[in-house]
């Protein structure tokens, strides 16, 4: 399991969903399907690395246009 650096920014499912303009449940399905790596907080909530989300968003935009 990889450790987070102090500078690593984590996003909530809602924040990721807003970037892709999808429902937060879709983001959770992507994580379960392995398209995104999720990190669990102590409370059991999912968080996503901003750098990974930005990379996925770039590839998503490139395939759309």
Secondary structure, 3 states (H helix, E strand, C coil): CCCCCCCCCEEEHHHHHHHHCCCHHHHHHHHHHCCCCEEECCCCCEEEEHHHHHHHHHHHHHHHC
